[in-house]
């Protein structure tokens, strides 16, 4: 069932059946003024494709967080939690606020009815700097932590902005099915190569104990 398609995610998500996804885990692009439309597309489809009790997990930039929260509030999803992913590398600076960004917000919404996840999760997590496959790539560690707490093996994980495939790879490592969309052909091919590799060792990654 797992798949990665090179297409616009608006079209891709429109073709998914309703209530067919357990978790949406994604990092939409936030470049200049284009960020709002990316989050609107995500919100427009999330309320339809998520199963009852399913989660939307999304990275958000601090500067645009209030507007992004307003966009998600109109999606039919309910606010669940905020996670801080602490930056271990260079810190971005928002000069208009004279603020040094030492963490990345990760927002979690849930499709009603609300219920607690299968396992406890931490709302402060550390992510290693990892840009080997894409300039905007996130570390797989935070995805593995949150995804393993929010869903069980066999769950269906969607990443509409798949990029180099980090979130899809995390789903695969955890025994989950994945659906990904990536509009850039070169980046999509990078993701396909990563997904075709032999599985990583979750013990070595520190996700599970030996």
C-alpha positions in Angstrom: 0.0 0.0 0.0 2.9 2.4 0.7 3.5 4.9 -2.1 5.4 8.1 -3.0 4.0 10.2 -5.9 5.7 13.0 -7.7 2.8 15.5 -7.9 1.2 18.5 -6.4 -0.1 17.5 -3.0 -3.4 19.4 -3.5 -4.2 17.0 -6.4 -2.7 14.0 -4.6 -4.7 14.5 -1.4 -7.9 15.1 -3.4 -7.6 11.5 -4.7 -7.3 9.9 -1.3 -10.4 8.2 0.2 -12.0 9.8 3.2 -11.0 8.6 6.7 -8.0 6.7 5.2 -5.1 8.2 7.1 -4.1 7.7 10.7 -1.4 10.4 11.0 -0.4 13.4 8.8 3.2 14.2 9.7 4.7 17.0 7.6 6.8 20.1 7.3 5.2 22.5 4.8 7.4 25.0 3.0 7.4 28.4 4.5 9.1 30.7 2.1 8.1 34.4 2.1 4.4 34.8 1.5 3.9 31.3 0.0 3.6 29.6 3.4 -0.1 30.4 4.0 -1.3 28.6 0.9 0.7 25.5 1.8 -1.0 25.3 5.2 -4.4 26.1 3.7 -4.1 23.2 1.3 -3.1 21.0 4.3 -6.0 22.1 6.4 -8.5 21.8 3.6 -7.8 18.1 3.1 -6.8 17.0 6.6 -10.4 17.1 8.0 -11.5 14.7 5.3 -8.8 12.2 5.0 -8.0 11.6 8.7 -9.7 8.8 10.6 -11.6 9.8 13.8 -9.0 10.3 16.5 -6.3 10.7 13.9 -3.5 13.3 14.3 -2.1 16.1 12.2 1.5 16.9 13.2 3.2 19.8 11.5 6.3 21.9 11.9 5.5 25.7 12.0 7.7 28.8 12.1 7.3 31.0 15.2 6.8 34.1 13.2 3.7 32.8 11.4 2.4 30.6 14.2 -0.7 32.6 15.1 -2.0 32.7 11.5 -1.2 29.0 11.0 -3.2 28.1 14.1 -6.2 30.1 12.7 -5.9 28.2 9.5 -6.0 24.8 11.2 -8.9 25.9 13.5 -11.1 26.1 10.4 -10.3 22.5 9.3 -12.6 20.7 11.6 -9.7 19.5 13.7 -9.3 20.1 17.4 -6.2 21.6 19.1 -4.2 18.9 20.8 -0.6 20.0 21.9 2.5 22.0 21.1 6.0 20.3 20.9 9.3 22.2 21.0 12.0 20.7 18.9 15.3 22.1 20.3 17.8 23.1 17.7 21.3 21.6 18.1 23.0 23.5 15.3 23.1 27.1 14.1 20.3 29.3 15.3 18.1 31.3 12.8 17.6 34.9 13.7 14.4 36.8 13.1 15.8 40.3 12.8 12.4 42.1 12.9 11.9 40.7 16.4 15.6 40.5 17.4 14.8 36.9 18.3 17.2 33.9 18.0 15.2 30.8 17.3 16.5 28.0 19.5 13.6 25.7 18.9 11.1 24.7 16.2 7.4 24.6 17.1 5.6 21.4 16.1 1.8 21.7 16.4 -0.5 18.7 16.9 -4.2 18.7 16.1 -6.6 15.7 16.3 -9.7 14.7 14.4 -12.6 14.4 16.9 -13.4 12.6 19.0 -10.5 13.4 21.1 -8.5 10.7 22.9 -5.0 10.2 24.3 -2.4 8.6 22.1 -1.2 5.0 22.7 1.9 6.1 24.6 3.4 9.1 26.5 5.4 11.5 24.4 7.7 14.4 25.4 6.8 17.9 24.4 10.4 18.9 24.4 12.6 16.9 22.0 16.1 17.3 20.6 16.8 17.0 17.0 20.2 16.7 15.4 21.1 18.9 12.5 20.7 16.8 9.3 20.9 18.4 5.8 22.5 15.5 3.9 19.6 15.0 1.4 17.8 18.4 1.3 18.5 22.0 2.6 15.2 22.0 4.6 15.5 18.4 5.8 14.6 17.7 9.4 16.2 15.0 11.7 14.5 11.6 11.7 14.8 11.4 15.5 11.9 13.7 16.3 9.7 12.0 13.8 10.5 8.6 15.2 9.8 9.8 18.7 6.4 11.3 18.1 5.2 8.9 15.5 6.0 5.9 17.7 3.9 7.4 20.5 0.9 8.6 18.4 0.3 5.5 16.3 0.7 1.8 16.2 2.4 -0.4 13.6 0.2 -0.8 10.6 -1.1 2.8 10.8 -1.2 4.8 7.6 1.0 7.9 7.7 0.7 10.7 5.1 3.3 13.4 4.3 1.9 15.8 1.7 5.2 17.7 1.5 7.5 14.7 1.5 10.7 16.4 0.6 13.6 13.9 0.8 11.4 11.3 2.5 12.4 11.6 6.2 8.9 11.2 7.6 8.1 8.4 5.2 11.2 6.6 6.1 10.4 6.9 9.8 6.9 5.4 9.2 8.5 2.5 7.3 11.0 1.9 10.1 8.1 1.7 12.6 6.2 -0.8 10.6 3.6 1.7 9.3 2.3 2.2 5.8 3.1 5.6 4.2 1.7 7.9 1.5 3.8 10.8 0.2 3.6 13.5 -2.3 6.5 15.6 -3.5 6.2 18.1 -6.4 9.9 18.4 -7.3 11.0 15.5 -9.4 14.7 15.6 -8.3 13.8 15.7 -4.6 11.2 13.0 -5.1 13.8 10.7 -6.7 16.1 11.3 -3.7 13.3 10.2 -1.4 12.7 7.1 -3.5 16.4 6.1 -3.2 16.3 6.6 0.6 13.1 4.5 0.9 14.7 1.7 -1.2 17.7 1.4 1.2 17.9 -1.3 3.9 16.1 -0.4 7.1 18.1 1.4 9.7 18.7 0.0 13.2 16.3 1.5 15.6 18.4 0.4 18.5 21.4 2.4 17.1 19.1 5.4 16.6 18.1 5.2 20.3 14.4 4.7 19.5 14.1 1.3 21.1 16.2 -0.5 23.7 18.3 -3.6 22.9 
